[in-house]
Amino acid sequence: MALPTADGADHPLAGYPGALRPLTGELIATVLASRGHPVETDPAGDLVGRWADSLIWFLRPGSAGEMLQVRTVTAPTFAIEYVPALHAFCNAWNHDRLWLKAFVHVEDDGRARICGEVIADLEHGVTPHQLGRLLDCGITTGCQLAAEVASLPGGVLP
């Protein structure tokens, strides 16, 4: 049996390392910080970080905030006529990879961009180690997606 950590009782990582904990914004922020990932809280109260030119959000959808959603918004935008090619790219990406679902998002100004997301249902809780693995997966595959999107023709960086 694992011994409890030495963190103070109020620290999000205190207690037995294998114990399931409810998913909270504080737990996500603490695990990201422990891995050296700088994030900020946006005006809506969501955690967001920048990796290269892309943004990655760490969201908690669900009626009780029990879902973890790691959403990558890649930097380049594309004119609307590129949407069929972007769909083809996303279809190929999703066919060849298990993680990070890629999709096309058309913004209000008519520019298109590719986003990706990893979603996990953590209704019954998560250990800090499991959460770290999920966060690493979302960040790593989000960065891989962003790098490939950056090489697509027609992309314009902001």
Buried (B, 14 or more C-beta within 10 A) or exposed (E): EEEEEEEEEEEBBBBEEEEEBEBEBEBBBBBBEEEEBEBEEEEEEBBBBEBEEBBBBBBBEBEEBBBBBBBBBBBBBBEEEBEEBBBEBBEEBBEEBEBBBBBBEBEEEEBBBBBBBBBBEBEEEBBBEBBBBBBBBBBBBBBBBBEBBBEBEEBEEE
